[in-house]
Amino acid sequence: MNGEQRNNLVDGNTKLYGIIGNPVHHSFSPHMQTKAFQAIGLNAVYLPFLIEEYQLPALLDAFKIAGVQGFNVTVPYKEKIIPFLDKVSIAAQSLGSVNTVLYENDTWHGFSTDGSGFVRSLENAGISLKAKKILLVGAGGAGKAIALSLIHQEIAEITILNRTKEKTEILSSLINKIQPELPVFTSFTNSSRFDILVNSTSVGMKDNQCPVADNLVEISDRVVDIIYNPPQTPLIKKALKKEIPCMNGIDMLLYQGVEAFEIWTGENAPVNVMRDSLLNSLNLL
C-alpha cells in the first residue's frame, strides 16, 4: 500500500474537523483542508455540517462526543456561536465575530482569520501596506474584519464608503478608539487619490453590477475585490480594462484557511497544496 492510499484511510485514530453554516454545501474548505491534512501526513478529515440555529446550544457538546478537534464558522453563525465558546481571541472580540474554533484542554477557543487572511494575501502578492491610503468599500462583517486588520499595518489613512451611513459611522468610531492617531474618512474630494481600493461587499458576485463608479477606480492605483467566485467580477474587469493592477479574493480565502489550519495543527500549512485545491474547485487549473 503506497503513502497516498494510507493517507486516504479513515480509522479509529482519524481526527475530525469541519465547517458549520447554513447553507454550507457550496464550501470549498472540506476538499482544501482534507488535502492539506494528507499533505503533511496527518490522519484527519474535514466535513461540512449543515446546522439549524436551534441546534447551536447543543452543538459543542455533540462535537465533544463526536471528537471534533476544531471547525470553521460561516454565515449566519459567526456572531451567534460566540456565547457558546469558552474563550475568544482579542481580534475576534473586537469584531464580535468568529470564523475558526479550536478544541483544546476541554475548552472551545474562538478566533477570526478573516482580516488577517486578507493582509497575508496582500503580503504574499508583494503588496506593502505601510504608508498606504486605503479606500474600503463596505462596512459589513467582511469590511469590519479587513479594516481592523489594516489599521495595524501602519497605513497612512483609511476612507470607508458604505450604502448605509450608520454602519460607516460605527466602524469609523471603532477604528478611532483602537487607533486614535489614524486619519479615518467617510467621504472623499475630487482631489483624492488612493493606493488601494478594496471591495468588501458582495456586489458583483451574482449580478453584473460594480460596487463603485468609474471615477473611484480611476483614482486608485490598485484594486482588490474580495469576491473569488466569479474570479473576474465587474470591478476586476474595469480595473483590467484601465490597466490598473488588481487581484480577486482567492488568496484571501486561501490564507483564511491557512491560518485556521495552523491554529488547529500547530504546523506550517502546505500553502501550494491548498491553493491548487481552490483553483481546481474553481476550475482554474
Secondary structure, DSSP 8 states (H G I E B T S, - for coil): --HHHHHT---TT-EEEEEEESS-TT-SHHHHHHHHHHHTT--EEEEEEE--GGGHHHHHHHHHHHTEEEEEE-TT-TTTTGGG-SEE-HHHHHHT---EEEEETTEEEEE--HHHHHHHHHHHTT---TT-EEEEE--SHHHHHHHHHHTTTT-SEEEEE-SSHHHHHHHHHHHHHH-TTS-EES---TT--BSEEEE-S-TTSSSS--SS-HHHHHTBS-EEE---SSSS-HHHHHHHHTT--EE-SHHHHHHHHHHHHHHHHSS---HHHHHHHHHHHTT--
